[in-house]
Amino acid sequence: MVSQLPNRRQLETALEQISPHPSPKIQLEQYTIPSQIAAEILFIAAGLHNDIKEKSVVDLGCGTGRLSIGAALLDAREVIGIDIDPIAIQIARHNSEKMNVREKIQWIISSLDALKGRFDTILQNPPFGVRRKGADRVFIQKALKTGDVIYSLHKSGERNREFIKSLISNYRATITDLYQMTLTIPHTFRFHAQRRHVVPVDLYRVVTGAAEKQ
């Protein structure tokens, strides 16, 4: 059990120590979420909405574990990080050991289909669907089927917002909040022309029908 919860700056500093993926795959759109954005998402969930502490939390497409580990540091009751990439999970497991939260996180190497059950909170930084059209849809649908409250990060823009709002409404879920952020992606792949690429993004907080009935 974590004895003292970190403040936002302490959390961001801790997340900066988490090792990134050494060889990200473009087909999976593997971009490491910046520690600043991860900390902002986690403190919105934990501080503004009380959706982390003593909750069951799942990180869909967890990568090397920044959101999962951050949730554990903020005293989630249990955390599951799931990713299809075994290298990402191997690094995530090492990162959780380094941050002394290994016992609080279950790491799963699998597609999203392996996740069964119902959870309090879903965190996800899914693919934007730029390289694989519809990749983001799979994540949204799985989150809506398994989570009571969802925090999902997506590329901004009216067209994307209309698509996401329509998909969420089909599941009779409600977008309670939308937070606009700026995601800075470092030069990761050979086709990147700039050292850093700035992308406007939206963080959606979604409450599903199961949560609304409670």
Steps between C-alpha positions, in 0.01 A plus 500: 500500500632844413527692828489853364345603171710718270388846397473580132859618458634201692295266285625661179859469624444134586347425160799658328709213638294240313693352212343545154468233232842440335356405162142630455295355214339742259216257419399509867542878517720461807573846631606536863259730678695798645529492879339845522189386312484171692517687830232745383264218401556318827443807714182586312379147570624487859466859619198635317288185481629252760525225238838350602544460875370161619363428151561212261684658207583362155746653255409383148802494270722579796830515314788531746261584781491871579125521560487163678789581731367849563164354606678263739698790648171681556373205705273313262371183663614288207641576156507297180721600208432321173694525174549276198873574484711269723797739493283784632369280782849382588613861538180592687562219748857620554376859540246394763773320695718811481213711635418248778143433386548161333268323746212737417502447122410199291663513157333314211649430157198468273255668272216683670278192460670336797362757743185375671290644779398846614727769642460836669729703275652457154802707396617497142721678252388300196632512144359800317407278205734685265693191388227242560157640436259402773770414755362763736146362462605161642639666812195720554262207463696280740515780757126557476433129553728456801523831688269711715704816441734550205784743434596485134749719310437575132619728223302823502288644218129530432488194274663282765275641770186423303617145436583436866181663630291292260673177598462570871132590465437164331595336830272732699798648678551866589795730442517697824817699428733580212847635578711652222873428519810521287698182438865543404636196314878480464669380182422130516486358147709566189216669316477769769633821347519703820671445835165547674146481374227684694153344481183652651317225689179457698460304821148361533348404832215261431253347743327185384149387576618257767658782698202730459273240662713485816 
